[in-house]
Amino acid sequence: MKIKGTIYSIKIFHSILFLSIFFSSEDQNVSSPYSILGIGDVDTKDFGRYFSSGNASIARRDATSYNFSNPASLTSLPFKTMHFDIAMRGKSSSFAFQGIDTATSITKDFIFKRATMAFKVSKKTGIAFGLRPYSSVNYKFQKDKVILDGNTSYTKYIEGYGGINQFYASAGTELNKRLSAGITTSWLFGSLQRTTLYSGSSISLGILKHETDFYTGAIFQGGLQYYSLPGRKWRHQLGLTTSVSTGLSGELTTEYIENDISIKSNTETGRNFKLPITVGIGYSAVSKDRLTLSVEGNFYNWSYQKVDYSNSFTYPAFRLSAGMDYSFKRVVNNVLYNNMSYEKSYISWGINIENSYLRIKNNPLWDYSFSLGGGLNITRNISVYTGLEVGIRGNKALDQIKEEYTQYTFGFTVKDIWLGPRFKKYD
């Protein structure tokens, strides 16, 4: 019976979500020295299907895929169909410093990037909710210091981890045959943690300083999509998004530990970190429901905020991206895709240029990348996708750390008929 298959799909989703969160917390290495600044590395990209086409997705509308970037796209999903989507990301990086010819050894990590459930509750309205990182912190540093006498030294070992999580709920509705609108409400929560170990054998030094910056906040995003009707050789899609935020507020707890005994602890309240007002616009041209060409621009209006590094601060940022997607489809007639073009597989590629929200030593931090990938529907209910991105961030000539990285994504979507009052008709 159909209901058994649906329950089985939900059990698979829960099991995979648990494993993803487990691996995201266990299998990490140093991957971002820049995450020591501000609130860490802020995720402006989505790691779902559109990752491999340069993340140019604001105008995209695909019946087989969930689109996080614009809630108005929820109206493109099939009626009464649930989408359970899981996305994971692996990354390997090497770093080069000014005045040093050779790069560091390669570092790696593998983390969970998003879990979402989306479904169409009526012919005109879709909803979604899920969890993803908003920012991430992952770094290690070691410094040797000399005490004032000039002869005695000690070691300062710093490790950072944590980040800000984003739980979101979205709704999108069709206003007319050519226009959809949507809204996403997000709750931000999480902690930025830093552990500093002061050690020195010659002076019997062994003090651990643990700092926890806990933050909460909210983001409200609105989205629109305008699209031409089917039947023409080329269809045109235009997307627009904007968001505002309450900013982050919280407290900093600092504790000093010696010989496993807490010797001092204090809490600083009233902490805050301003988040940007954002605007994004995208355009997609679709030929015969197979070839999609997309371009997109995003502007992030960060306010000036000093960060703990020489001549470094937050600053307005932007991201430009473009991509191509080709879908291999056939028309089928079943309860999921009644007389619709059913996607069997797709291939895609894209480029991305980004200016970080951080200015390092009064210079912009640029990120250039190229991506490619594809996906496959392995059964009527399960599809998988993967992508590869190679990029460069930072410039040695500007006294910045140059990072050469490779990111790879893997994800899958479990689709099934939504349990509702008309379910018996499909038994």
C-alpha positions as CSV (number, residue, x, y, z in Angstrom):
1,M,0.0,0.0,0.0
2,K,1.2,3.5,-0.8
3,I,1.2,4.7,2.8
4,K,3.8,2.2,3.7
5,G,6.2,3.5,1.1
6,T,5.7,7.1,2.4
7,I,6.4,6.1,6.0
8,Y,9.5,4.2,4.7
9,S,10.7,7.3,2.9
10,I,10.3,9.4,6.1
11,K,12.3,6.8,8.1
12,I,15.1,7.0,5.5
13,F,15.1,10.8,5.7
14,H,15.4,10.8,9.5
15,S,18.2,8.2,9.5
16,I,20.2,10.1,6.9
17,L,19.7,13.4,8.7
18,F,21.1,11.9,11.9
19,L,24.1,10.5,10.1
20,S,24.8,13.8,8.3
21,I,24.8,15.7,11.6
22,F,27.0,13.1,13.2
23,F,29.6,13.3,10.4
24,S,29.4,17.1,10.3
25,S,30.5,17.3,13.9
26,E,33.1,14.5,13.8
27,D,35.0,14.7,10.6
28,Q,36.5,18.2,10.5
29,N,40.0,19.6,9.9
30,V,41.1,23.2,9.6
31,S,39.6,24.7,6.5
32,S,39.3,28.5,7.0
33,P,41.8,30.8,8.7
34,Y,39.6,33.8,7.8
35,S,36.8,32.4,10.0
36,I,38.7,33.8,13.0
37,L,37.2,37.2,12.1
38,G,33.7,38.6,12.5
39,I,31.1,35.8,12.8
40,G,33.2,33.4,10.6
41,D,32.6,32.4,7.0
42,V,29.1,33.4,6.0
43,D,27.4,31.1,3.5
44,T,26.2,33.1,0.5
45,K,25.9,29.9,-1.6
46,D,23.4,27.1,-1.5
47,F,24.8,23.6,-1.6
48,G,21.8,22.0,-3.4
49,R,21.2,21.4,-7.1
50,Y,22.2,24.9,-8.2
51,F,25.6,24.7,-6.6
52,S,27.1,23.3,-9.8
53,S,25.7,26.0,-12.0
54,G,27.4,28.9,-10.2
55,N,24.6,29.3,-7.6
56,A,22.7,31.4,-10.2
57,S,19.3,30.3,-8.9
58,I,17.1,33.3,-7.9
59,A,15.1,33.0,-11.2
60,R,15.2,29.1,-11.4
61,R,12.0,27.1,-11.3
62,D,12.3,23.3,-11.4
63,A,9.6,20.8,-10.5
64,T,12.1,18.2,-9.3
65,S,14.3,20.4,-7.1
66,Y,13.9,22.6,-4.1
67,N,15.3,26.2,-4.5
68,F,16.4,27.8,-1.2
69,S,17.4,31.2,-2.7
70,N,13.9,32.4,-3.6
71,P,10.7,31.2,-1.7
72,A,8.6,32.2,-4.7
73,S,10.0,29.1,-6.5
74,L,8.0,26.8,-4.2
75,T,5.0,27.2,-6.6
76,S,6.9,25.2,-9.2
77,L,6.8,22.0,-7.2
78,P,4.2,19.3,-8.1
79,F,0.9,19.4,-6.2
80,K,0.8,17.1,-3.1
81,T,4.4,15.9,-3.5
82,M,6.9,16.1,-0.5
83,H,10.6,16.8,-1.2
84,F,13.0,15.7,1.5
85,D,16.4,17.1,0.6
86,I,19.8,16.5,2.1
87,A,23.0,18.3,1.0
88,M,26.5,17.7,2.2
89,R,29.8,19.3,1.4
90,G,33.5,18.2,1.4
91,K,36.3,20.7,1.1
92,S,40.1,20.5,0.7
93,S,42.3,23.6,0.8
94,S,45.9,24.7,0.8
95,F,47.2,28.1,2.0
96,A,50.1,30.3,0.9
97,F,51.5,33.3,2.9
98,Q,53.4,36.3,1.8
99,G,57.1,35.8,1.7
100,I,56.8,32.0,1.7
101,D,57.1,30.2,-1.7
102,T,55.5,26.9,-0.8
103,A,51.9,26.3,0.2
104,T,50.8,24.5,3.4
105,S,49.8,20.8,3.3
106,I,46.2,20.1,2.2
107,T,43.5,20.3,4.9
108,K,40.1,18.6,4.6
109,D,36.7,18.6,6.1
110,F,33.3,17.1,5.4
111,I,30.1,18.6,6.8
112,F,26.3,18.7,6.6
113,K,25.1,21.7,4.7
114,R,21.3,21.6,4.5
115,A,18.2,19.5,5.4
116,T,14.9,20.6,4.0
117,M,11.3,19.4,3.6
118,A,9.2,21.1,1.0
119,F,5.8,20.3,-0.4
120,K,2.9,21.8,-2.3
121,V,-0.2,22.1,0.0
122,S,-2.5,23.4,-2.7
123,K,-2.4,24.0,-6.5
124,K,-1.1,27.5,-5.9
125,T,0.8,27.3,-2.6
126,G,4.0,25.6,-1.4
127,I,5.7,25.5,1.9
128,A,9.2,24.4,3.2
129,F,11.2,24.3,6.3
130,G,14.8,23.3,7.1
131,L,18.1,23.8,8.8
132,R,21.5,25.0,7.4
133,P,24.6,26.8,8.6
134,Y,24.5,30.6,8.3
135,S,28.2,30.9,9.2
136,S,31.0,28.6,10.2
137,V,34.2,28.8,12.3
138,N,37.1,26.4,11.9
139,Y,40.7,27.5,12.5
140,K,43.9,26.7,14.4
141,F,46.9,28.9,15.1
142,Q,50.1,28.6,17.1
143,K,52.3,31.5,18.2
144,D,55.5,31.5,20.2
145,K,55.8,34.5,22.6
146,V,58.7,35.8,24.6
147,I,58.3,37.2,28.2
148,L,59.7,40.6,29.0
149,D,63.0,39.3,30.2
150,G,63.8,38.3,26.6
151,N,65.0,34.8,27.5
152,T,61.8,32.9,28.6
153,S,59.2,31.9,26.0
154,Y,55.8,30.3,26.0
155,T,53.4,28.9,23.4
156,K,50.0,30.3,22.6
157,Y,47.8,27.7,20.8
158,I,44.4,29.0,19.5
159,E,41.6,26.9,18.2
160,G,38.2,28.1,17.0
161,Y,35.0,26.2,16.1
162,G,31.3,26.6,16.0
163,G,29.1,28.9,13.9
164,I,25.6,30.4,13.5
165,N,22.8,28.0,12.5
166,Q,19.8,29.0,10.4
167,F,16.4,27.4,10.9
168,Y,14.0,28.6,8.2
169,A,10.3,28.3,7.2
170,S,9.2,29.4,3.7
171,A,5.9,29.9,1.9
172,G,5.3,30.7,-1.7
173,T,2.0,31.3,-3.6
174,E,1.0,31.9,-7.2
175,L,-0.5,35.4,-7.7
176,N,-1.5,34.8,-11.3
177,K,-0.3,32.6,-14.2
178,R,2.9,34.6,-14.6
179,L,3.8,35.7,-11.1
180,S,4.6,34.1,-7.8
181,A,5.6,35.6,-4.4
182,G,7.1,34.1,-1.3
183,I,8.5,34.8,2.1
184,T,11.1,33.1,4.3
185,T,11.4,33.6,8.0
186,S,14.7,32.4,9.6
187,W,15.7,32.0,13.3
188,L,19.5,32.3,13.8
189,F,21.2,30.7,16.8
190,G,24.6,29.3,17.7
191,S,28.0,30.0,19.3
192,L,31.4,31.0,18.2
193,Q,33.9,29.3,20.4
194,R,37.6,30.0,20.9
195,T,40.0,28.0,23.1
196,T,43.5,29.4,23.9
197,L,46.1,27.3,25.6
198,Y,49.1,29.1,27.2
199,S,51.9,26.6,27.9
200,G,55.6,26.7,28.7
201,S,57.8,24.1,30.2
202,S,60.4,26.4,31.5
203,I,57.9,28.4,33.6
204,S,55.4,25.6,34.4
205,L,52.7,27.4,32.5
206,G,49.4,25.6,31.6
207,I,46.3,27.8,31.5
208,L,43.3,27.3,29.2
209,K,41.1,30.2,28.2
210,H,37.7,29.3,26.8
211,E,35.5,31.9,25.2
212,T,32.0,31.3,24.0
213,D,30.1,34.0,22.0
214,F,26.5,33.0,21.9
215,Y,24.2,34.8,19.4
216,T,20.5,34.8,18.4
217,G,18.7,36.8,15.7
218,A,16.2,36.6,12.8
219,I,16.1,37.3,9.1
220,F,13.0,38.0,6.9
221,Q,13.3,37.5,3.2
222,G,10.8,38.2,0.5
223,G,10.9,37.0,-3.1
224,L,9.2,37.4,-6.5
225,Q,9.4,35.4,-9.7
226,Y,7.9,36.5,-13.1
227,Y,7.9,33.9,-15.8
228,S,6.5,33.6,-19.3
229,L,4.0,30.8,-20.2
230,P,5.0,27.5,-21.8
231,G,4.7,27.0,-25.5
232,R,7.4,29.2,-26.9
233,K,10.9,28.2,-28.0
234,W,12.4,30.3,-25.2
235,R,10.8,31.0,-21.9
236,H,12.0,33.9,-19.7
237,Q,12.1,33.9,-15.9
238,L,13.0,36.9,-13.7
239,G,13.6,36.6,-9.9
240,L,14.0,39.3,-7.2
241,T,14.7,38.8,-3.5
242,T,15.4,41.2,-0.6
243,S,16.0,40.6,3.1
244,V,16.2,42.5,6.4
245,S,17.5,41.3,9.8
246,T,17.2,42.0,13.5
247,G,21.0,41.5,13.7
248,L,22.6,39.2,16.2
249,S,22.5,39.7,19.9
250,G,24.0,37.7,22.7
251,E,26.6,37.3,25.4
252,L,30.3,36.4,25.7
253,T,31.4,34.0,28.5
254,T,35.1,33.7,29.3
255,E,36.5,31.0,31.6
256,Y,40.1,30.4,32.7
257,I,41.0,26.8,33.7
258,E,44.2,25.5,35.3
259,N,44.8,21.9,36.2
260,D,41.2,21.2,35.2
261,I,40.0,23.7,37.8
262,S,38.1,26.9,36.9
263,I,40.0,29.8,38.4
264,K,38.0,32.7,36.9
265,S,34.8,33.2,34.9
266,N,32.9,36.2,33.7
267,T,30.0,36.9,31.3
268,E,29.7,40.0,29.2
269,T,26.1,40.8,28.1
270,G,24.8,43.2,25.4
271,R,26.9,41.8,22.6
272,N,25.6,42.5,19.1
273,F,26.7,42.0,15.5
274,K,24.9,43.8,12.6
275,L,23.7,41.7,9.6
276,P,23.2,43.2,6.1
277,I,20.2,44.3,4.1
278,T,20.4,42.2,0.9
279,V,19.1,42.5,-2.6
280,G,19.3,39.9,-5.3
281,I,18.2,39.8,-8.9
282,G,18.4,36.9,-11.4
283,Y,17.4,36.0,-14.9
284,S,17.0,32.6,-16.6
285,A,16.3,31.8,-20.2
286,V,14.8,28.3,-20.8
287,S,14.8,26.6,-24.2
288,K,12.3,23.7,-24.8
289,D,12.3,23.0,-21.1
290,R,15.8,21.5,-21.3
291,L,18.5,24.1,-21.7
292,T,18.6,26.8,-19.0
293,L,21.0,29.8,-19.0
294,S,21.1,31.9,-15.8
295,V,22.8,35.0,-14.5
296,E,22.5,36.5,-11.0
297,G,23.7,39.4,-8.9
298,N,23.5,39.8,-5.1
299,F,24.4,42.9,-3.0
300,Y,25.0,42.6,0.8
301,N,24.9,46.0,2.5
302,W,27.0,45.3,5.6
303,S,27.5,48.1,8.0
304,Y,31.0,49.1,9.1
305,Q,32.1,47.0,12.1
306,K,35.7,46.7,13.3
307,V,37.0,43.2,13.6
308,D,39.9,41.9,15.7
309,Y,42.7,42.3,13.1
310,S,44.9,45.2,11.8
311,N,42.9,47.6,9.6
312,S,40.1,45.0,9.1
313,F,36.3,45.6,9.2
314,T,33.0,44.5,7.7
315,Y,32.1,46.2,4.4
316,P,29.4,46.1,1.7
317,A,29.8,42.9,-0.5
318,F,28.5,41.4,-3.6
319,R,28.4,38.2,-5.6
320,L,28.0,37.7,-9.4
321,S,27.3,34.3,-10.9
322,A,26.3,32.7,-14.2
323,G,25.6,29.1,-15.2
324,M,24.2,26.7,-17.7
325,D,22.0,23.6,-17.0
326,Y,20.9,21.0,-19.5
327,S,18.1,18.6,-18.5
328,F,17.5,15.2,-20.2
329,K,13.7,14.7,-19.9
330,R,10.8,12.6,-21.1
331,V,7.1,13.0,-20.7
332,V,5.4,10.5,-18.3
333,N,2.0,10.0,-16.8
334,N,2.0,8.9,-13.2
335,V,0.7,10.3,-9.8
336,L,3.9,12.3,-9.2
337,Y,4.3,13.9,-12.7
338,N,0.9,13.7,-14.5
339,N,1.6,14.6,-18.1
340,M,4.7,16.5,-17.1
341,S,8.2,16.5,-18.4
342,Y,10.0,14.1,-16.1
343,E,13.7,14.8,-15.6
344,K,15.9,11.7,-15.9
345,S,19.2,13.5,-15.4
346,Y,21.0,16.8,-15.9
347,I,24.4,18.4,-16.3
348,S,25.5,21.9,-15.4
349,W,28.4,24.3,-15.0
350,G,28.9,27.8,-13.8
351,I,31.2,30.6,-12.6
352,N,31.1,32.7,-9.4
353,I,32.9,35.9,-8.4
354,E,32.5,37.2,-4.8
355,N,33.7,40.0,-2.7
356,S,33.7,39.0,1.0
357,Y,32.0,40.9,3.7
358,L,35.4,41.3,5.3
359,R,38.1,43.8,4.3
360,I,41.5,42.6,5.3
361,K,44.1,45.3,6.0
362,N,41.8,47.7,4.2
363,N,41.7,45.6,1.0
364,P,38.8,43.6,-0.4
365,L,38.9,39.8,-0.1
366,W,38.1,38.3,-3.5
367,D,36.9,34.8,-4.3
368,Y,36.8,33.3,-7.8
369,S,35.5,29.9,-8.6
370,F,34.3,27.5,-11.4
371,S,31.9,24.7,-10.8
372,L,30.4,21.8,-12.7
373,G,28.2,18.8,-11.8
374,G,25.0,16.9,-12.5
375,G,22.2,14.8,-11.1
376,L,20.3,11.6,-11.8
377,N,16.8,10.3,-10.9
378,I,17.7,6.8,-9.9
379,T,14.1,5.8,-9.1
380,R,10.7,7.5,-9.3
381,N,11.1,8.6,-5.6
382,I,14.8,9.2,-5.3
383,S,17.2,11.6,-7.1
384,V,20.9,12.3,-6.4
385,Y,23.1,15.2,-7.4
386,T,26.8,16.1,-7.1
387,G,29.0,19.1,-7.9
388,L,32.6,20.1,-7.9
389,E,33.9,23.7,-7.4
390,V,37.5,24.9,-7.7
391,G,38.5,28.4,-6.6
392,I,40.9,30.9,-5.2
393,R,40.4,33.3,-2.3
394,G,42.8,36.0,-1.1
395,N,45.8,37.7,-2.6
396,K,49.4,37.4,-1.3
397,A,50.3,40.7,-3.0
398,L,47.9,42.4,-0.6
399,D,49.4,40.6,2.4
400,Q,46.5,38.2,2.6
401,I,46.4,34.5,3.0
402,K,45.9,32.9,-0.4
403,E,43.6,29.9,-0.3
404,E,43.3,27.4,-3.2
405,Y,40.3,25.2,-2.5
406,T,38.2,22.4,-4.0
407,Q,34.6,21.9,-2.8
408,Y,32.5,18.9,-3.7
409,T,28.9,18.4,-2.8
410,F,26.7,15.4,-2.6
411,G,23.0,15.4,-2.0
412,F,19.7,13.6,-2.7
413,T,16.0,14.2,-2.7
414,V,13.3,11.7,-1.6
415,K,10.0,12.5,-3.2
416,D,6.6,11.0,-2.3
417,I,2.9,11.8,-2.3
418,W,1.8,14.1,0.5
419,L,-0.5,12.5,3.1
420,G,-3.7,14.6,2.9
421,P,-7.5,14.3,2.9
422,R,-7.5,13.2,-0.8
423,F,-4.9,10.5,-0.3
424,K,-7.2,7.5,-0.7
425,K,-7.6,8.4,-4.4
426,Y,-4.0,7.2,-4.9
427,D,-4.1,3.9,-3.0
